[in-house]
Amino acid sequence: MTPAARLSAAIEILSTIDAQRVPAANALKEWGTSHRFAGSGDRAAIAGLVFDVLRRRSSSSYLMDADTSRARLLGMLKLERGLDVNAIAALCTGERFAPEALSADERAALTSRSLSGAPAHVAGDYPEWLDPHLTQVFGDERMEEATAMASRAPLDLRVNTLRAKREKALASIAHLGAKPTPWSPLGIRIELGADARNPGIHAEEIFIKGGVEVQDEGSQLAALLTDAKPGEQVIDMCAGAGGKTLALAAMMQGKGRLIATDRDKRQLAPIHERLSRAGVHNADVRTPKGPDDTLADIKASADLVVIDAPCTGTGTWRRNPDAKWRMRPGALEVRIKDQIEVLDRAALLVKPGGRVAYITCSVLPQENTEQVKAFVARHPEYKVLPPAKTVAVLGEWAADFGKATLQSSEGLLMTPRRTGTDGFFAAILTRG
């Protein structure tokens, strides 16, 4: 397919998303099924266009002074891809499979309009109802923070120290442009261009042998901040597919007791195969069965309880750009209730001197600092470990990383703008 034909396909898919109110991934899959002539490179490029439009939906519509699939795509080409009006016009000729030629109004918008004077939620590309919440945490910098959350994320990998060392892993996938991550001593980063396909990391020998796992650097750092140690009893209460469980297991060096569970047993489905590939032998996966509490035998004996809490996922917008436009206030309310429930359960599992690690992939204060404040008020036997002490586990990276994060008396926040990671909040709560 020509670049112009890819633009036409992206406009078609965006129209389907609007008309049928379906997730972008579903619309892209349906289009690919019905257009089998499109090769993998074409599909990747079209997906890149669609997701970039979703990332810049509000700002592109504002720039073009029109809220259509075509207008959003044209605006995105200028704002996100950096194309000028002549480059865009060269793609929109109306010839075979190409979008129609630019109108006079479209040319004028691409030439003379800008985001100057646009409201923060428009320029930052997020739902207007979230503006007070982002203002609460970021203040006048909310637009810049949100803009960074709209950029495409790199592919990050975590080296599994039970199977490999980072130097070996880097060498094995050097052909993919792999480099060390800035903060995590276990991280590897592969930068991705606008039209790039995700590299087939699952087919690489180092992955097949369990040497690396796909995990954002922010998630790696959140796991490291828990300071899980060999010989401890550690509970991963919201284990899901096992990303942080695997990281905790490596930190424990196969020594001690690691229990992984999740309220939604469907989320646990991939964890067994992942643990096997990673060489983890000290993990006990507890799948919920009926109304019985899977952790009923743990009586204030855990050294560490990790809560990778169910949340709105606002910190992962750059990976799931359509999710922010489908998010509603009711979803936040539900997640807050879920977080209170899991925090109160965790409080009873930790022994005196133990700790709870509360982690979210959200930037919203209601899910982060406010939850921690409320937890300590309900459970005065717990205190928040100061962020300066929390980051100390990172050793030589601690000081610079601490300065990069947004810190409060309740914990620390990573963001794409500040740390180059997904948005993650982490708080360590110690039981007296």
Disulfide bonds with the S-S distance in Angstrom:
none
